[in-house]
Amino acid sequence: MVDVDPVYANSEEWYESIPEDIRPTRDQPFYHLLAENDESSYVAYVSQQNLLADAEAGPIDHPSLDEMFEGYRNGRYRLRRSLSH
């Protein structure tokens, strides 16, 4: 996870593009995640109800890792000090 919005904070157009029968409610946390699949790396915006555990539970290969994190240790990424609050 890179960041979290306590409630939905993306565009109305994005929200309405989700089919109504699977559209998450707005009143839950939404996470900005570094994600990857077999074809690309991207930043995903995911509702809490749609989070899934990483089956591999290991480091990821994402082009934004080096600019955001100092390294991977003990199963966690360490946020760069310049980005922490």
N, C-alpha and C positions, 0 to 999 in steps of 0.2 A: 504494500500500500504506500502511496506517495502522499495522499492528502484525503481528507474526509469533509463532506458537507453534512451537517447535522440533519438537514432535510433537503429535498430535491432543489438543485440550484442550476440546472442546465436550461437550455432554451425550450420554449413551448413547442416549437417545431420538432425537436428531437423527441420530446415526450409523446407527442401525438403520433409520431412515426412508429411507435411500438404498438403492435396489435392489442386492441382493448382487452381481449381475453387473457393476455399474459402481462399486461402493463402493471408495473409495481405501484404501490401507493406512494405519494409524495412525502408522507410524514414518517420517514425512516432515514437512517444514514445512507448516503451514497458515497462510494469510494472511488478515488482516482487510482487506478492500478497500472503498473507496468505489466503488460501482457505480451504474449507471443503465441504463435501457432506455427505450423509447418511452413507457412509462406511469408510471414512478416512479424515485426515487432510493432507495438502500438500502445497508446495509453487508453485504457478502457474506463468507462464510467458505469459502475455497477451498484445496484441497490443491495442493501444488506441481505434481503431475502434471497437474492440470486448468487451469493458468494458460495464458492465451492473450495474445499481444501485442495491444495496442490498435492496430487498423488505422489509426485517425486520428492517433494519436500527438500529440494536442493536449490542451489544457485540457478539464476536464470541468465540468459544471454540477451541483453537488451542494450541498444546503443546509448541510452540515457543513463545507464548505471554509473559510469565514471564521473559524470558531472554532478550526480546527486549523492553518491555514497562513497565512503572511504574504503570499504571492503566488506567481505563476508566472513563472519566469525561466529562460531557456536550457533549456527542455524539462523543468523540474523544479519541484515545489512546495517551498517552504521552510517547514519546521515552525516553529511559533511557539516562541520561546525558553522560554516558560513550560511547554511540553510536552516539551522535550528533556531527556535524562538528563544 
